[in-house]
Amino acid sequence: MSETSSSFRDKEELIEIKQQLETELHKVTSQFITIQNTYKEQLQVASQLDHELCTLRSNLIVSGATVLYEYGSAPKRNPIGLKGTPISDTQQKKQLVYEIRQFSTASNLLQKDNDALQTRLRNVERQINNLERWECLSLTELQLEIARWIQEKRIQSFKTKQNAHSATKPR
């Protein structure tokens, strides 16, 4: 009889522990969903800003090329020099070559920045897609994903500690 009552108490305790764990998991899942939604909104705003910045930089490159092509630098392009003497064709060509080189350098730098922003934009879009995928999951699937993610982090942490420990061992 005592075995039955103790096993009954054990079952009650296990049920109580299970309910507590389910409650905690539900709380953590709710917090996770809230954080993910906030993060998604921030990523979308960042994505829009990055896209606008890329567009502005592209427009700047195009408008800079147009201005340089159409007008150049007016004081230096004047066919009459500062002392009233005409500027030779060679000097004008040298000046044009110099201006084109300067513009090309600036354009290359802007293009590198633009490429970096495009990469960042792709990463942000990938993160948004991942978040949208998470949103489509049911609560159970989401809990399984969270558990899988936690397990992966634990394994990574364990491997890191193991590697650190093996590195400090004397050989």
Secondary structure, 3 states (H helix, E strand, C coil): CHHHHHHHHHHHHHHHHHHHHHHHHHHHHHHHHHHHHHHHHHHHHHHHHHHHHHHHHHHHHHHHHHHHHHCCCHHHHCCECCCCCECCHHHHHHHHHHHHHHHHHHHHHHHHHHHHHHHHHHHHHHHHHHHHHHHHCCHHHHHHHHHHHHHHHHHHHHHHHHHHHHHHCCC
